[in-house]
Amino acid sequence: MTSRSRPKMRMQRGFQPLKRASRWPVWADVGARLSLAFFLIGIVVLVHWIDRGGLIDHHDGHVSFLDVVYFTMISVTTTGFGDIAPISDRSRLIEAVIVTPIRIAVLFIFVGTAYNFVLKRTWEKWRMARIQAQLTNHIVVLGFGISGSEAVKELIARGTDPACIVVIDGSPSRIAAAEAMGCNVLEGDASNDQTLLDVRIANAQSVLVSAGRDDSSILIVLTVRHLAPRVPISVVVRAQDNELLARQAGANNVINPVSFTGLLLAGSAQGAHVADYMADLASVDGRVQLRERPVAAEEVGRSIDDLTSEGRGLRVYRGGKPYGFWEPEARTLAPGDLIVEVVRCEECEADVTER
């Protein structure tokens, strides 16, 4: 699969949340809702009891406390049998101004609770199962901090459908930011086996790990490699000593932003435009781009200097081993080779020309 090909996961919408962790346990949420509802009902009972003189009981003519509780429940649920009714102007005003808003609030609480804990949860479980069944060749981003969010922005700028990106993070604010970009989201621990299984990690096109801490990132890489032995993993580490550990954990690519910054600084010392060109290669907004792709059938037997894409071939990967454009192995391309080349970004050149 080439770097420009699109993942095959299809969604009906740009945003499909897989699962959102609840801050409260279910029992606590239900208890809070019901407590509020019964508190409001208690207020109505108290109001009716204080104003019981404005009520009439057509059965025995006497309004007891039990009658008040009965009338309150009948009134709040809008059943209205008519055996007890307000007769004074003050009682009718209380019903209109105080009881009716409380009645509406109680109904909203009960309906909202039923929707959230029955209909909505059932619907989200069905939708999550449906999304999981379609997850294949997707990109999983584990950690949505500065590096993770910038990576997602760059992927989208390069043409990746946000619906083909799954973001896992434990921060609700970061999850909300990923949602706003159109990504699938899952709030949880990226080092947890079940969390990764929920997003079908073994079917992913690639995994990007940026947990913010090297120890957390390396633990996540170990977990991903255990669950998905063949999926390419790229990880961000900040300490040079941890680069080897990350590779031993199973990462295919280890990126050290500190080292990359050092490369840019060193390049700027050797020439005014070296660092500018390196940044140009790394960004989708540059006039040129680095691209990795498999060798085309018509390129087999040719030299890396004679590519059909008209790009500048830099390196050939054969059997996992890299060969530079100056080495004999790069002079004759073979089936299964991977080529790293520099290609023109025609859209960016057009923008520059218009300016």
C-alpha positions in Angstrom: 0.0 0.0 0.0 1.5 3.4 -1.0 1.7 6.3 1.3 -0.8 8.2 -0.9 -3.5 5.4 -0.9 -6.5 6.0 1.3 -7.5 3.6 4.1 -10.6 1.5 3.3 -12.6 2.2 6.4 -15.9 3.9 5.5 -18.2 5.9 7.7 -21.5 7.5 7.2 -20.5 10.6 9.0 -17.2 12.4 9.5 -17.4 11.9 13.3 -18.3 8.5 14.9 -17.4 8.3 18.6 -16.5 4.8 19.6 -16.9 5.2 23.3 -16.9 7.9 25.9 -15.9 7.1 29.4 -18.3 8.2 32.1 -17.0 10.3 34.9 -19.6 8.8 37.4 -20.5 5.2 37.8 -23.8 4.3 36.3 -25.5 3.7 39.6 -24.3 7.1 40.9 -25.6 8.9 37.8 -29.0 7.2 38.0 -29.2 7.9 41.7 -28.4 11.6 41.2 -31.1 11.9 38.6 -33.8 10.1 40.6 -32.8 12.0 43.7 -33.3 15.3 41.9 -36.7 14.2 40.5 -38.0 13.1 43.9 -36.7 16.3 45.5 -38.7 18.3 43.1 -41.7 16.1 43.7 -41.2 16.7 47.5 -41.4 20.4 46.8 -44.7 20.0 45.0 -46.0 17.9 47.9 -45.0 20.6 50.4 -46.7 23.3 48.3 -49.9 21.3 47.9 -49.9 20.5 51.6 -49.5 24.2 52.6 -52.3 25.2 50.1 -54.5 22.2 50.8 -57.3 24.6 51.6 -57.6 25.4 47.9 -58.1 21.8 47.0 -61.3 19.8 47.0 -61.7 16.0 47.3 -64.9 15.0 45.4 -64.8 11.6 47.2 -65.2 12.6 50.9 -64.7 16.3 50.9 -61.6 16.0 53.2 -58.0 16.5 51.9 -55.5 14.5 54.0 -51.8 14.2 53.6 -52.2 11.0 51.7 -54.6 12.8 49.4 -52.0 15.5 48.8 -49.3 12.9 48.0 -51.8 11.1 45.6 -52.8 14.4 44.0 -49.1 15.4 43.5 -48.2 12.2 41.8 -51.3 12.3 39.6 -50.6 15.9 38.8 -46.8 15.5 38.1 -47.5 12.5 35.8 -50.2 14.5 34.0 -52.7 11.7 34.5 -55.5 13.9 36.0 -58.4 11.8 37.2 -60.3 14.8 38.5 -61.2 13.4 41.9 -59.0 16.0 43.6 -58.8 19.4 41.9 -57.8 23.1 42.8 -60.8 25.3 43.3 -59.4 28.6 44.6 -57.7 31.2 42.4 -54.5 30.9 44.5 -54.3 27.2 44.0 -54.8 27.5 40.3 -52.1 30.1 40.1 -49.7 27.8 42.1 -50.5 25.0 39.7 -49.7 27.2 36.7 -46.7 29.1 38.0 -45.0 26.6 40.4 -46.2 23.1 39.8 -46.3 23.1 36.0 -42.6 24.1 35.5 -41.6 21.4 38.1 -43.8 18.9 36.3 -42.0 19.6 33.1 -38.6 19.3 34.8 -39.5 16.0 36.4 -40.7 14.6 33.0 -37.5 15.7 31.3 -35.5 14.0 34.1 -37.3 10.7 33.7 -37.4 10.8 29.9 -33.7 11.9 29.8 -32.7 9.1 32.1 -34.6 6.5 30.1 -33.0 7.9 26.9 -29.5 8.0 28.3 -29.4 4.7 30.1 -31.6 2.6 27.8 -32.0 4.0 24.3 -28.8 5.9 23.9 -26.5 3.3 25.4 -28.2 0.6 23.3 -27.8 2.7 20.2 -24.1 3.5 21.0 -23.2 -0.1 21.7 -24.8 -1.1 18.3 -23.0 1.8 16.5 -19.7 1.0 18.2 -20.0 -2.6 17.1 -20.8 -1.5 13.6 -17.8 0.8 13.4 -15.5 -1.8 14.9 -16.6 -4.3 12.2 -15.6 -1.7 9.5 -12.2 -0.7 11.0 -9.5 -1.8 8.7 -6.4 -0.1 7.3 -7.1 2.8 9.7 -4.5 5.0 11.4 -4.4 4.8 15.2 -3.0 7.7 17.1 -2.2 6.9 20.7 -1.8 10.2 22.6 -3.2 13.5 21.4 -0.8 15.9 22.9 1.3 18.4 20.9 3.0 15.8 18.7 -0.1 13.6 18.3 -2.4 16.5 17.3 0.2 18.0 14.9 0.6 14.6 13.3 -3.2 14.3 12.8 -3.3 17.8 11.3 -0.6 16.9 8.9 -2.3 13.6 7.9 -5.5 15.5 7.2 -3.6 18.1 5.2 -2.1 15.3 3.2 -5.5 14.0 2.2 -6.2 11.4 4.9 -9.9 11.2 5.7 -10.4 12.1 9.4 -13.0 9.3 9.6 -10.1 6.9 8.9 -8.2 8.1 12.0 -8.8 6.7 15.5 -7.5 8.8 18.5 -7.1 7.3 21.9 -6.3 9.6 24.9 -7.2 9.8 28.5 -7.9 13.5 28.6 -11.5 14.6 27.9 -10.3 18.0 26.5 -8.0 16.3 24.0 -10.7 13.8 23.0 -13.0 16.8 22.4 -10.3 18.4 20.2 -9.9 15.2 18.2 -13.7 15.0 17.8 -13.8 18.5 16.5 -11.3 17.5 13.8 -13.6 14.7 12.7 -11.7 11.8 14.0 -13.0 8.7 15.7 -12.2 8.9 19.4 -11.9 6.6 22.3 -11.3 8.0 25.8 -9.2 5.5 27.7 -5.8 4.0 28.6 -3.8 3.3 25.4 -1.6 0.8 27.2 -4.7 -1.4 28.1 -5.2 -4.5 26.0 -9.0 -4.1 25.8 -8.8 -0.5 24.8 -6.6 -1.4 21.8 -8.7 -4.4 20.9 -11.8 -2.1 20.8 -10.2 -0.2 17.9 -9.1 -3.4 16.2 -5.4 -2.6 16.4 -4.4 -5.6 14.5 -6.2 -4.4 11.4 -4.6 -0.9 11.5 -2.6 0.5 8.7 -0.1 2.1 11.1 0.1 3.2 14.7 1.5 6.5 15.9 2.5 6.7 19.6 3.0 10.0 21.4 2.1 9.5 25.1 4.1 12.5 26.4 6.4 10.4 28.6 9.0 8.0 27.2 8.2 5.2 29.7 4.5 5.4 28.9 5.2 5.5 25.1 7.5 2.4 25.3 4.9 0.5 27.4 2.3 1.3 24.8 4.6 0.1 22.0 5.1 -3.2 23.8 1.4 -3.6 24.2 0.7 -2.8 20.6 3.4 -5.1 19.3 2.0 -7.9 21.4 -1.5 -7.4 20.0 -0.5 -6.5 16.4 2.8 -8.2 15.5 2.8 -6.9 11.9 1.5 -3.3 12.2 4.1 -0.6 11.6 4.6 1.5 14.8 6.1 5.0 15.0 6.8 6.4 18.4 8.1 9.8 19.8 10.7 9.6 22.5 12.6 12.6 24.0 15.6 11.0 25.6 18.2 9.6 23.3 18.9 6.7 25.7 15.3 5.5 25.2 15.6 5.2 21.4 17.1 1.8 21.6 14.6 0.7 24.2 11.7 1.8 21.9 13.1 -0.2 19.0 13.6 -3.2 21.2 10.0 -2.8 22.3 8.9 -3.2 18.7 8.8 0.3 17.2 9.6 0.5 13.5 10.3 4.2 13.6 11.6 6.2 16.5 11.4 9.9 16.3 13.3 12.2 18.7 12.1 15.8 18.3 15.1 17.0 20.2 17.5 15.3 17.8 15.5 16.6 14.8 15.8 20.1 16.1 19.5 19.6 16.5 19.7 18.5 12.9 17.9 21.6 11.7 20.2 23.8 13.8 23.3 22.0 12.5 22.0 22.3 9.0 21.5 26.0 9.4 25.1 26.4 10.5 26.3 24.7 7.2 24.2 26.8 4.9 21.4 29.4 5.1 18.9 27.2 3.2 19.7 23.7 4.4 17.4 23.8 7.4 14.7 25.5 5.3 14.9 22.6 2.7 14.8 20.0 5.5 11.6 21.6 6.9 10.3 21.8 3.4 10.7 18.0 2.9 8.9 17.3 6.2 5.8 19.5 5.7 2.9 19.1 3.4 3.1 22.8 2.7 6.6 22.5 1.1 7.3 22.6 -2.6 8.8 19.1 -2.3 7.9 16.1 -0.3 9.5 12.9 0.8 7.5 9.8 -0.2 7.9 6.1 0.5 6.3 3.6 -1.9 6.8 0.1 -3.4 8.6 -0.2 -6.7 6.2 -0.2 -9.7 6.2 -3.2 -12.0 7.5 -1.1 -14.9 10.4 0.1 -12.8 11.7 -3.4 -12.0 15.2 -3.6 -13.6 15.7 0.1 -13.8 18.0 2.3 -11.8 16.7 4.4 -8.9 17.6 7.4 -11.0 15.1 6.4 -13.7 11.7 6.4 -11.9 8.4 6.6 -13.7 7.1 9.1 -11.0 9.8 11.6 -12.2 10.9 11.8 -8.5 14.4 11.8 -7.2 15.2 8.4 -5.7 17.2 8.6 -2.6 17.1 5.2 -1.0 16.0 1.6 -1.6 14.9 -0.8 1.1 15.4 -4.4 0.1 14.8 -7.1 2.7 14.6 -4.5 5.4 18.1 -3.2 4.6 18.7 0.4 3.2 20.8 1.1 0.1 21.7 4.6 -1.0 21.3 5.9 -4.5 25.1 5.6 -5.0 25.3 1.9 -4.1 25.2 -0.9 -6.7 22.0 -2.4 -5.3 20.1 0.8 -6.2 21.1 0.6 -9.8 18.8 -2.4 -10.5 15.4 -2.3 -8.8 13.8 -5.6 -7.8 10.3 -6.7 -7.0 9.3 -6.0 -3.4 11.7 -3.0 -3.1 10.6 0.1 -1.2 11.7 3.4 -2.6 12.2 6.7 -0.7 12.0 9.6 -3.2 11.6 13.3 -3.3 8.6 14.4 -5.4 7.3 17.7 -6.5 4.3 19.2 -4.7 2.5 20.8 -7.7 -0.3 22.3 -5.5 2.2 24.1 -3.3 4.1 25.4 -6.4 0.9 26.7 -7.8 0.2 28.6 -4.5 3.7 30.1 -4.6 3.2 31.2 -8.3 -0.1 32.9 -7.4 1.6 34.8 -4.7 
